[in-house]
Amino acid sequence: MSNYRKLQHSEWECKCHVIFIPKYRRKVLYGTLRRHLGDVLRRLARQKESEIEEGHLVADHVHMMISIPPKYSVAQVVAWRSPQWYRR
């Protein structure tokens, strides 16, 4: 069985290691935010047809191995925000 995924004209396996760091490395990721952060990141990734393969939450940063289809660049997936975030 292959680990490759398929699009209409190609098979692919594109995985990137992405690290998110809060400003000044403040330790804000633990506590109440920690419980919801994984679900939020997974939902955002799904909206760009990506999938988080694995992730680790440390006190001052987040590590993610994310699988991104070749039709999107890494910058498009990582910098993209949900439209509901702009309504705040």
N, C-alpha and C positions, 0 to 999 in steps of 0.2 A: 504494500500500500504506500502510495506516495504522499509526501507532506505538501506537495504543490497544490495551489488553488487554481481554478480555471476561470478565465474570462472567455469571451466569444472567440478570440483568435490567438490566445496565448495561455500558457501555464506560468505561474509565478510563485515566488517565495521571497518577499521583501520584508525584512524585519529590521527595525531600528531601535536602538537604545536611547530613550529620551529621559532627561532629568529635568524636573521642575524644582526651582529653588525660590522660596518667598524672598521678598526684598529684605535685605540686611540679615538673611538667614534666621529670621525670627522663628521661634519654636511655636508656631500657631497651628501646625498640622495635627498635633495630638489633642485629645480632649473631645469636645462635641463634634468638631469638624471631621475627625478621623472616621467616625461611624458612617458618614455619608459620602466621603470623598471617592471611595472605590466605585460605588454605584454611579455617581455623577460622571466620572471619567469614562466608565464603560458605555454609558448612554451617549456621551458626546462622540466617542470613537465610532459607535454603530451608525451615527448619523452621517459619517463620511465613509461608510462601508469598510471600516477598519476594525481590528479586534486587538484587545490587550491580551497578549499571551501570558505575561506574568508581570507582577509589580511588587514593589516593596516600599512601605511608608516608613521613613525615618523621621526623627523629631523635627529636622529642619529642611528636608527635601524628599522628593518622590522619584523612585526609579521605575521605569516602565519599559518592557519589551513589547513593542507594538507592531502588528502586521498591517502594512499599508498597501493597497492595490497600486499598481504602476500608473494608473491614470491620475493619481494625486501625487503631488510632491509632499515631502515631509513637512515643509512650511505650511502648506495648505491645511493639513490635518491638525498640526499642533497649534497654529495661530487662530484657527477657526473657533468661533464662539456661537453658542446657541442664540437665536434672535430674542429669546425671553430674557437673556441677561441684560440686554440693552434697555429693557423696560423699567429697570430698578431706579 
